[in-house]
Amino acid sequence: METKGFTNCLQIFPSTDMKKTSEFYERIGFRVVSYIDSIESHICLYKDRIEIVLTNQIKNI
């Protein structure tokens, strides 16, 4: 039996506005877990077996 679509996926996306980006993903059904107070702040997004990690990208690089 063939499975269509993603079965497992982990992506790391740099973002200049992690809050705004995570709000978008939350609207399309992802669960948001924030680690803003950690040494390397990031936000994890989960849906099914897909995980996206948002990292802070400094503007103008």
C-alpha positions, 0 to 999 in steps of 0.5 A: 500500500502506497502512502501519499504525502509526507510521513515524517519530516523535520525542517529548520526554517530561519525567520525574522519574525518567529511569532508571526510565522508561528501564528500562521502555522497555528492557523493551518493546524500546527501545534506551537511549542515556544522555547523563547527563553532558552539560550538559542530561542526557537519555536517548534511546530508539530502536525501529524508526524511533521516537525518544523523548528523556527529559529531567529534570523537576524535581519540584513544578513 
